[in-house]
Amino acid sequence: MMKTLSRIGGLILCAALFLAWTQQAAAGTVPQWELGAGVAGLMMPDYRGSDEVRLYLLPVPYVIYRLEWIKADRTGIRSTLLNRGEAELNLSLSATPPVRSENNRAREGMSDLKPMVELGPALDIHLWRSDSRRFKIDVRTPVRAAFTVESHPRNAGVSLSPTLNFDADGIGGRPWQLGMLAGPLFATRRQHRYFYGVSESDARPDRPAFDAHGGYAGLQFLVALSRRFEKAWFGAYARYDTLRGAVFEDSPLVRRNYYVSAGFAVAWIPLQSSRMVERDD
């Protein structure tokens, strides 16, 4: 029962963060808080490098409380710790879904992959803003420590994922918001061993032992599109990763040297604050 709740909770957390990935706050006056609910559809492999894809349809909360020091975007939920005009130091949050090894051929007989939460600082450097501030280019460098979500959480290493981000508010004169990012991925040996290591006890003829090392983990590319209606919101994203050249590419658990995921979400937002606040990102 606890394992089932942990798995469902981990998937809902990932779906909720997906809403953050596809949202981009527009400049101007917005309600200080909004409350609603929605549904997210996700298509993703079990893990980066897996050749088995899952489809998920999950309920998600839509809860926004706007403060000067908190933001939500494609890199996760971020809390601003320091703002010096051309650069910000933020607190960044991300998550990965659980994987039941009995349902994955490559991991058959191995321990399940628990849902994971990643938390850490991110230095964001503002490279360019248009005069109207509708278009912007940033460099973001989140460094996150990962922990499994279970009764006794475990340290699952540290990741670094610098990205070049482009955001546009108002595509083709319409209230669509577009975001794109690209950049390399790096992680410590502990994290790579968690996902791609194969111990001697888990080895078999078609799955030799493998000791993963820390370092380069591939490249990521992501595009997200969203639009806010009066009492509703829609968002969608697509992500492509290449694992070519990754330090764990030779792991028997890597069945495909690329990673593709996509998703959409719709939310109904019946409740919102009468108090309006300035939002200028």
Number of C-alpha atoms within 10 A of each C-alpha: 6 9 11 9 11 17 21 16 16 23 23 21 20 25 28 24 23 29 32 21 25 29 26 26 16 20 14 11 12 19 16 17 17 18 16 17 15 19 19 24 17 22 16 19 18 21 19 23 24 20 18 15 14 10 13 14 16 17 18 23 19 19 15 16 13 18 14 12 13 16 22 21 18 22 22 25 20 23 20 19 14 13 13 8 8 11 16 18 20 24 23 24 23 23 23 22 23 22 18 15 16 13 13 18 13 18 22 14 13 16 13 15 19 22 22 22 21 20 21 18 19 25 21 22 18 16 13 14 13 10 8 9 15 17 16 19 19 19 20 23 21 25 22 22 21 24 21 20 20 16 9 7 13 13 13 21 19 21 24 20 21 21 22 18 22 17 21 19 23 15 12 7 7 9 14 18 22 23 24 20 22 20 18 17 19 21 21 19 21 17 22 23 20 16 19 24 21 22 14 12 8 16 15 10 6 8 17 14 17 19 14 22 18 19 17 18 25 23 21 21 17 20 21 25 22 23 20 18 11 8 13 15 18 20 25 23 23 18 18 15 22 19 21 16 13 18 19 27 19 15 20 19 24 19 16 15 18 18 22 18 18 18 22 22 24 22 23 18 19 12 12 18 13 11 10 14 16 15 16 13 13
